[in-house]
Structures are given as C-alpha cells and as structure tokens.
Amino acid sequence: MPASLTSHVESWHPEPVTDEDALPPAPTAALSALLDLPGAAAGSGDHLPPLWQWLYFLHWAPQQALGPDGHLRDARFLPPIPRRRRMFAGGRCEIAEPLRLGEPAERVSSLAAVTPKQGRSGELLFVTERQEFRQHGRICLVEEQDIVYRSGDGSTPRHPATLDDSAVPEPDGPWRLRLRPTETLLFRFSALTANAHRIHYDAPYCRDVEGYPGLVVHGPLLALLMLELVRGNAPERQVRSLSYRLHRPAFVGEHLLADGTPSNGQASLHIAGPREPRHATAEVAFA
C-alpha cells in the first residue's frame, strides 16, 4: 500500500522567504492589453487593482529546474510528495491599503497550513501559503492561497470527453463580462505570470497525461475576471477584502461569463460556462 501523502510532509517545515519588487508599470499595462482594456488599468503612483500583485515578485527558474509537468521540481513551498500534481483551489485577501504602482514593495511568504483530505480521486493535500505585502514599512495587504496536491499514483479526476464551443451561458446579475479564452490568450497569461504548467499550452499533455479534454484556463485568470466586474462597474469603491474559490476547470474555446451582483457593501461574483453554472465563485467586501 502506498504511503499516505501526510507521511511525506511530517517533517516539512519551510522557513519564510522575503522578496522585493519595484512594481514597474509595464506588467500592469501588459495585462490591461491582454484584457482588451482601452488603456492601462493603473499607472505609476496609482493603486494596483486587487490580485494584480500576481504579475509581480515572479521567479523565473532555470529550464533544467522544471519537472515534466512544467512546474518546478523543488521549491520552498512545494510539498515533497511523489509524482506531484498541482491544482489552484482558491484564496483570500485582506487589503488595508492598496499597493501603489512604481513604488518598491516587499513580500514575505510563509507556510500557513498543511491539511490532508480525502477527495473523489483519492488523497489530497491542501497547502496554504501566506503572503504579506509591504510598502514603506507598512503591511498593505495579506493574501493566502490554497493549493491542492495529489500524487500521480492516484486516479485521474473525471472530465468531459468533448466540449461544446457553441453554447453561451445566460447572465444572472447586473454585472457581466463575457470571454471566450483562446490558445493565444492562455499563452500570453502564462508568460505574464511565469507559469510554465503544461496544462495551459500543451494539448497532447492535457489529454494523454492529465486527462483533460483541452487546454485548461488558468484559475488565477478566472479570479481576475471576476474582480474585473468590480473594477469596471464600481471603480470608485475600494475593496477591503475578498475570497474566491475554484470549483471546476474551464477549457479553451468555451464561452464563459463573469457575473456579479452587488448588495449592501458587498458583491457576489461567479464564472459560469455552458457545462457548469459555477466554475469559480468570489465574495468581495468594500471599505
């Protein structure tokens, strides 16, 4: 019987690490172009939109350090489990003060929790990474990301064999944003976030190794699309906190709808598709 995933991480206690970034405007301008915005979402000295910190503090590893799935073989917050498969599950963010673009910032990353769970495809390991972002000595925002890992020895989760690229989801709320992800869009987003995971650009790998019917839309991209509803429809409101969860993968070519409903200083957001009414969900609280 194979060892449980918990046994591989019993002595795994990585120390915190600190990184610095000047927060230049170029990555923000690049993501703005990717989303077909009429101009950059922020310029030097402006507040960085929520979750756009994902464009910064990037680590470009040597090619030889990557594993067969495109992820790093070893890194401080990657659990030492065999034939590791990684999925982005969700996260939370508390914003005391938005980061300002063009001003030096510091990020302190640490391991917050390691939680084993039993899923439909076998044993899973949930790893929560905590990040504190600081400018001028003040903590501006605190983010936690939940990453779920499974061993490649387990069964492959079930996914649809074929995709319907013609069906269009219907809106529920007053805020809406439609997107039909293409291979080019996924490629450009991978480059912007230093993400070399092959499920986003290698179709044969997706089908034959990971069991997906097509290229997978990045979980962070779905989260950013939901937050675009807030930025586009309530630009004067400052987001104080947000949480998001990724439920089912979306695939290239599918018609997706970011849908949102504001209510009493908050907003409920989700990503709908032709197969799933809730690929991703999010809750936002305003200051």
C-alpha positions in Angstrom: 0.0 0.0 0.0 1.5 3.4 -0.9 2.4 5.7 1.9 -0.1 8.5 2.7 0.7 12.0 1.5 0.8 13.1 5.1 3.8 10.9 5.8 5.8 12.8 3.2 5.3 16.1 4.8 5.5 15.3 8.5 9.0 16.9 8.8 8.4 19.5 6.1 8.6 23.0 7.7 10.0 25.5 5.2 11.1 28.8 6.6 9.6 32.2 5.4 11.3 34.0 2.5 11.4 37.7 1.6 11.3 39.1 -1.9 11.4 42.6 -3.3 9.9 44.2 -6.4 9.9 47.8 -7.8 6.4 47.3 -9.1 7.1 48.8 -12.5 4.1 49.8 -14.7 4.9 47.5 -17.6 3.3 44.3 -16.3 0.1 46.1 -15.5 0.0 47.7 -18.9 0.6 44.2 -20.4 -2.3 42.6 -18.5 -4.6 45.5 -19.5 -3.8 44.8 -23.1 -4.5 41.1 -22.6 -7.9 42.0 -21.3 -8.6 44.4 -24.2 -8.9 47.4 -21.8 -8.9 50.8 -23.5 -5.8 51.8 -21.5 -3.6 50.7 -18.6 -5.6 49.9 -15.5 -3.1 51.8 -13.4 0.0 53.9 -13.9 2.9 54.9 -11.8 1.7 56.2 -8.4 -1.8 54.7 -8.9 -3.3 51.9 -6.8 -2.7 48.4 -8.1 -6.0 46.6 -8.7 -6.8 43.7 -6.3 -4.9 40.5 -7.2 -2.8 42.2 -9.8 0.1 41.6 -7.4 0.2 38.2 -9.2 2.1 40.0 -12.0 5.0 40.8 -9.7 7.6 39.0 -7.5 7.9 36.4 -10.2 10.6 33.7 -10.1 12.0 32.6 -13.5 13.7 29.3 -12.7 16.4 27.7 -15.0 14.8 25.4 -17.5 16.6 22.4 -16.1 14.8 23.0 -12.7 11.4 22.3 -14.2 9.7 18.9 -13.9 7.8 17.0 -16.6 4.6 19.0 -15.9 6.3 22.3 -16.3 6.3 23.2 -12.6 9.5 23.4 -10.5 10.8 20.1 -9.3 11.7 21.6 -6.0 10.9 24.9 -4.3 10.4 26.2 -0.8 6.6 25.8 -0.6 6.2 22.7 -2.9 5.5 19.7 -0.7 7.8 16.7 -1.2 5.3 14.2 -2.4 5.8 11.7 -5.2 4.7 12.5 -8.8 3.1 15.7 -7.5 0.0 17.1 -9.3 -0.9 20.7 -8.5 -4.2 22.5 -8.7 -5.1 26.0 -7.6 -8.1 25.8 -5.2 -8.7 29.4 -4.1 -7.6 32.1 -1.7 -8.3 35.2 0.4 -7.0 38.7 0.5 -7.3 41.4 3.2 -6.4 44.9 1.8 -5.6 47.5 4.4 -4.1 49.8 1.8 -3.7 49.1 -1.9 -0.2 48.7 -3.2 1.0 51.7 -5.3 2.4 51.1 -8.7 6.0 52.2 -9.2 7.0 52.2 -5.6 9.3 49.5 -4.1 7.4 46.7 -2.3 8.4 43.7 -0.1 6.7 40.3 0.0 7.1 37.9 2.9 5.9 34.4 2.1 5.4 31.6 4.6 3.7 28.3 5.0 0.4 28.8 6.9 -1.2 25.3 6.9 -0.9 21.8 5.5 -4.2 19.9 5.6 -4.8 16.3 4.2 -8.3 15.5 2.8 -9.9 12.6 1.0 -11.3 13.5 -2.4 -13.2 11.6 -5.1 -9.9 11.0 -6.9 -8.0 9.9 -3.8 -6.0 11.5 -1.0 -5.4 15.3 -1.4 -3.1 17.6 0.4 -4.1 21.3 0.8 -1.2 23.7 1.3 -2.0 27.3 2.3 0.7 29.8 1.6 0.5 33.2 3.3 2.0 36.4 1.8 2.4 39.8 3.4 2.9 42.7 1.1 4.6 45.8 2.5 5.4 49.3 1.3 7.2 52.0 3.3 7.4 49.6 6.2 3.6 49.1 6.4 1.6 45.9 5.7 -0.6 46.9 2.9 -2.3 43.6 2.1 -2.2 40.0 3.3 -3.0 37.1 0.9 -3.5 33.4 1.4 -3.5 30.9 -1.4 -4.8 27.4 -1.2 -3.1 24.9 -3.4 -4.3 21.3 -3.6 -1.8 18.5 -4.4 -2.4 14.9 -5.3 0.0 12.1 -6.2 0.2 10.9 -9.8 -0.3 7.4 -8.4 -4.0 8.3 -7.6 -6.9 8.1 -10.1 -7.4 10.8 -12.6 -10.4 13.1 -11.9 -13.3 12.8 -14.4 -13.7 15.5 -17.0 -16.0 15.7 -20.1 -14.8 13.8 -23.1 -15.9 16.6 -25.5 -16.6 20.3 -25.2 -19.5 22.4 -26.6 -17.9 25.5 -28.0 -21.2 27.0 -29.2 -23.4 27.1 -26.0 -23.5 30.5 -24.3 -24.3 30.9 -20.5 -27.1 33.3 -19.5 -26.5 36.1 -17.0 -27.9 36.2 -13.5 -26.8 39.5 -12.1 -26.4 43.1 -13.4 -22.6 42.9 -13.7 -21.4 40.8 -16.6 -18.3 40.3 -18.7 -18.0 37.6 -21.4 -14.9 35.9 -22.5 -14.0 33.0 -24.9 -10.5 32.0 -24.0 -8.2 31.2 -26.9 -4.9 29.4 -27.0 -3.1 32.8 -27.6 -4.7 34.3 -24.5 -3.7 31.4 -22.3 -0.1 31.6 -23.7 0.2 35.3 -23.0 -1.2 35.0 -19.5 1.2 32.2 -18.7 4.0 34.4 -19.8 2.8 37.3 -17.7 2.7 35.2 -14.6 5.8 33.0 -15.2 3.5 29.9 -15.3 5.0 27.0 -17.2 2.4 24.4 -16.3 1.8 22.4 -19.4 -2.0 22.1 -19.0 -2.2 25.7 -20.3 -0.4 25.3 -23.6 0.4 21.6 -24.4 -2.9 19.9 -25.7 -1.4 16.4 -26.0 -0.1 16.5 -22.5 -3.5 17.7 -21.3 -5.3 14.8 -22.9 -2.9 12.0 -22.5 -1.3 12.6 -19.1 -3.8 14.7 -17.1 -7.0 13.6 -18.7 -8.4 16.9 -19.7 -10.4 17.4 -23.0 -8.5 20.6 -23.8 -6.2 23.3 -22.6 -7.2 24.5 -19.1 -8.0 28.1 -18.3 -5.8 29.4 -15.5 -7.5 29.6 -12.1 -5.9 33.0 -11.4 -7.3 34.3 -14.7 -10.8 33.3 -13.7 -10.3 35.1 -10.4 -9.0 38.2 -12.1 -12.0 38.2 -14.5 -14.4 38.1 -11.5 -12.5 41.1 -10.0 -12.8 42.9 -13.3 -16.5 43.1 -12.7 -15.8 45.2 -9.6 -13.2 47.4 -11.3 -15.4 48.0 -14.3 -18.7 48.6 -12.5 -17.7 50.1 -9.2 -14.4 51.8 -9.9 -14.9 54.3 -7.0 -15.3 51.5 -4.4 -12.2 50.3 -2.6 -12.1 46.5 -2.0 -11.4 45.8 1.7 -11.4 42.0 1.5 -12.1 39.2 -1.0 -12.3 35.5 -1.1 -12.5 33.2 -4.1 -12.9 29.5 -4.8 -12.3 27.5 -8.0 -14.8 24.6 -8.4 -14.5 23.1 -11.8 -11.9 23.7 -14.6 -12.9 25.7 -17.7 -11.3 24.9 -21.1 -10.1 26.9 -24.1 -12.8 27.7 -26.6 -15.7 27.6 -24.2 -17.9 30.6 -23.8 -17.5 32.0 -20.2 -19.5 34.6 -18.4 -18.2 36.6 -15.4 -21.4 37.5 -13.5 -21.8 39.7 -10.4 -24.5 41.1 -8.0 -23.7 44.0 -5.6 -25.6 44.2 -2.3 -25.1 46.1 1.0 -21.4 47.0 0.7 -20.6 43.6 -0.8 -20.6 41.8 -4.1 -21.1 38.1 -5.1 -19.3 37.1 -8.2 -19.0 33.9 -10.3 -17.8 32.4 -13.6 -20.5 30.5 -15.5 -20.0 28.3 -18.5 -22.1 26.0 -20.8 -21.4 23.0 -18.6 -21.1 24.5 -15.2 -23.1 27.3 -13.5 -20.2 27.9 -11.1 -16.7 27.3 -12.4 -15.5 29.8 -9.8 -17.1 32.0 -7.1 -15.9 35.0 -5.2 -17.1 37.4 -2.4 -16.0 41.0 -2.2 -16.4 43.4 0.7 -16.0 47.1 0.2 -14.4 49.6 2.5 
